[in-house]
């Protein structure tokens, strides 16, 4: 069994192994008598041992630090019912404890929990995070900064061609308008040319009348003879 699976349950003595979690509680197994039971989260609270901290005169320390100091010490475990003996023991094993905030009930729990852990041959150590998770947590910090620049560059590249495409469209519209204006004068000129061509037949008709008038007097003298 691993240390990170060991939990303490409020209102219940001893320590438990967390077998499975559910929405309304958890299934646990007692390390003392190995009995399995369901514990409701509506009534009890669960605390992983590796998440518990202990008050000291300096910064708070993890419970593992105190348990390891107890494991390394040659001092005999005190009677958990004798508060004076508990305080004297921890004063030698871990003198940095803040005894104003760490009560006798807390000292009693630590002695009992240490005994249960040793009886079940559980190695007292914190679980280490996998190296892959640490690498994944570091990589985003490097990649986050350049990401906005790439997006901005992409937007600029897209917007520039759009402007250049609009300009030719305006030019073609003007060109078409000019072409229409150029075609209109040509049409007017052709109409004027036609109007100038129409009087030509009138002149020919006048010449024909003059010629016919000139021919008539010649025939008149012939009748007098």
Secondary structure as GFF3:
##gff-version 3
##sequence-region A 1 225
A	DSSP	three_ten_helix	3	5	.	.	.	ID=ss1
A	DSSP	beta_strand	6	9	.	.	.	ID=ss2
A	DSSP	beta_strand	16	22	.	.	.	ID=ss3
A	DSSP	beta_strand	25	30	.	.	.	ID=ss4
A	DSSP	beta_strand	36	40	.	.	.	ID=ss5
A	DSSP	beta_strand	46	48	.	.	.	ID=ss6
A	DSSP	three_ten_helix	49	51	.	.	.	ID=ss7
A	DSSP	beta_strand	53	54	.	.	.	ID=ss8
A	DSSP	beta_strand	61	62	.	.	.	ID=ss9
A	DSSP	alpha_helix	63	72	.	.	.	ID=ss10
A	DSSP	alpha_helix	83	93	.	.	.	ID=ss11
A	DSSP	alpha_helix	104	119	.	.	.	ID=ss12
A	DSSP	alpha_helix	131	198	.	.	.	ID=ss13
A	DSSP	alpha_helix	200	224	.	.	.	ID=ss14
###
